[in-house]
Amino acid sequence: MSLWVSQVLDPAALLRNAALFLIVVAVGMPTVKLVRWVALGAGVVGLVLASGVAYDAPGMFWWGLLILVAVVRLIAARSWRAGHRLTADEQMFHERAVPGLNSGQVRRLLAVGQWREVVPGTQLTRAGERIEELCFIVRGQVDIVVDGKKITDCGPGSLVGEAGLSTGDPATATAVCATPVRYLGFDALRLYRLLDGHVELQDAVELAIERSMRDKLHRSNLAAAHAGGE
């Protein structure tokens, strides 16, 4: 019994278990930022163990590498947050589409999008065709047309193409610009790649899509009720 207690209380064993415990905790963290901070703590504990308590050259290398990667990623994330001020159009996207994100996270999204200005008559989606781009409207009006009939429209702050992008199904309506339109377009493939590596961004975009779909359904129901009342 005393031998077992002495082994458990051995400084090397305590540090080793503490480092491993922190790695397990890191995996369970709800955000990437917390994962990196806890992993950094595990690396520091492990490095102290390998360099000062129970010398282990390979251990020093791997724990040191863990520290290096965690620090580099934390610095990179901080540089995104400390970037240039958002423009008025970028701020609109932030406030209307993804208000739960911080400025650095918004910049990550903006980095995979492209600002476009198109003329009236431009089709952003076509019924029956695959959605290739998620569009956030900044200026202008986009009509949503089904079987040649306008059922609703989208103005500044609206998303276009979100339903098909979310489900992977072909577009059920044609979105045609009724006026000159400026919008932020996200190529579907590039957006998917970004969201796969950033859970917080994925959650924010999914929430924006859900809100947009609810809003369109509500406005469509109001329009139908108004038409029926006439």
GISULBEL-V949671 format. One record per run of one state. SS is the DSSP state (H for helix, E for strand, C for the rest). FROM is the first residue (numbers start at 0). TO is the last residue. If there is no record, write none. Layout:
# GISULBEL-V949671
SS/FROM/TO, SS/FROM/TO
This chain:
# GISULBEL-V949671
C/0/0, H/1/7, C/8/9, H/10/26, C/27/30, H/31/52, C/53/55, H/56/80, C/81/86, H/87/95, C/96/101, H/102/110, C/111/111, E/112/117, C/118/121, E/122/124, C/125/131, E/132/138, C/139/140, E/141/145, C/146/147, E/148/153, C/154/157, E/158/159, C/160/160, H/161/166, C/167/172, E/173/176, C/177/179, E/180/186, H/187/195, C/196/197, H/198/228, C/229/229
